[in-house]
Amino acid sequence: MQETKKNWYADWFNTPFYPILYKDRDYSEAQLFIDNITQYLNLPEQAKVLDLACGRGRHSVYLNKLGYDVTGVDLSESSIESAKKYENELLHFEVMDMREPFGEKFDAVFNLFTSFGYFPNDEDHLKTLKAIHNSLNDYGLAVLDFMNVHKVIKNMVPEETKTVDGIDFHIKRWTDNGSIFKNIQFSHQETKYDFTEQVKAFTLHDFEQMMDEAGIYLLDTFGNYRLQKFDAQESNRLIMIFK
């Protein structure tokens, strides 16, 4: 499936199988992080928040429950269609490419849970950072929550099978040429599927270089959702606050 490899995120995220495989993600952990990071940012009441690469909107919905005016955007039309059922006066969803400037200014821009590093061309990652930067108002701050590639690579499980909703997902993981790959193969109703996720293995140093080139000021880094100090060998996450 050449198109999947060429533009995997557009295909895979649009399928009904993506949310099935990842349905057991930890909601309480996500809410803990959002509670901690919004307190750290000290956002004003009804602050305007952009949730970039929002998926089906679970984090946007929680941010809205905290009282913020939230716009969730994602490239996946099926994800946005699913998220739109949660819309209200202070919660909206739109289909958008994260590389494009949004055209509004926000008090905060969130890019959460490794929703970055998908493009084969690093120029597109730089464009995304610039678009985030340009979407902030004068006092706005951005949060980019990425995996800690050092720990991910060290603890990588090369091969496993996960059974979810009666579907056997056969998963293989490897690294190559500065990227982390995850191949997912499964069958459903006598049709075989094959998708390969590819995420650039960006380190903190890589982000610092890109941010410097984009004219972005990196304010702080954290290593987990409790906002403890980042450690390249031990931290589960690489969370960056910038403006």
C-alpha positions, 0 to 999 in steps of 0.5 A, a space after each residue: 500500500 504505497 499511499 499509506 507509506 507516503 502519507 500514512 497519517 492521512 490514511 490511518 487516522 481516518 480509518 475506524 480501526 485507529 480509535 479501536 487500537 488505541 481505545 485504552 489510552 489513559 484518560 485519567 493520566 491525560 486529565 491530570 496532565 491538563 490540570 497540571 499544565 493549565 495551572 502552570 500556564 495560569 490561563 485567564 478565565 475563558 482563555 482561547 485555546 487551540 488544540 492542534 491535532 486534536 483527534 476525536 477531541 477528548 482533550 478539547 472536551 476536557 479543556 472546555 469543561 475547565 472553562 476555556 474557549 477551545 478550538 480543536 483542529 485535525 487533518 482527519 475528517 472522520 475524527 473531526 466529524 466524531 468530535 463535532 457532537 461535543 460542540 457548544 458555544 465555547 467548543 468548536 472543531 475544524 479540519 485543518 493541516 497543522 502546517 498552515 497558520 490558523 489565522 487567529 491568536 490564542 492564549 495557548 496552543 496545545 500539541 499533545 501526546 506525540 502529535 508531531 514529527 509525522 512528516 517525511 520532510 523536516 521543513 514541514 516540521 519547521 513550518 508547523 512550529 512557525 504556524 504554532 508560534 504565529 497563532 499565539 497572542 502577545 502573552 500566549 504560550 505553546 505546549 508541545 508534548 512529545 515522546 522521550 525518544 531515548 527511553 522509547 528506543 531503549 524499551 522498544 518491544 520489537 513485536 507483539 499482538 494486541 487483540 481489541 474488539 475481536 481484531 488481532 493487531 500484529 505490531 512490529 516496531 523498529 528504528 531507521 534513518 532517524 525515525 521510529 516505525 510501527 507496522 500494524 497488520 490485521 484482518 477484518 471481515 476478510 479484508 487485510 489491512 497494513 499501515 505503518 506509522 512513522 514518527 521522527 525521533 526528535 531529541 530535545 537538541 533537535 527541537 532546540 535547533 528547530 525552535 532557534 531557526 523559527 525564532 521561538 523561545 523555549 521557556 521550560 521542559 518537563 519529563 512527565 505529566 506531573 511536570 517533573 524535571 526532564 531527564 533524557 534517560 529516565 523521563 517518559 515524556 518530553 514536554 516543552 513550553 515555548 513562545 
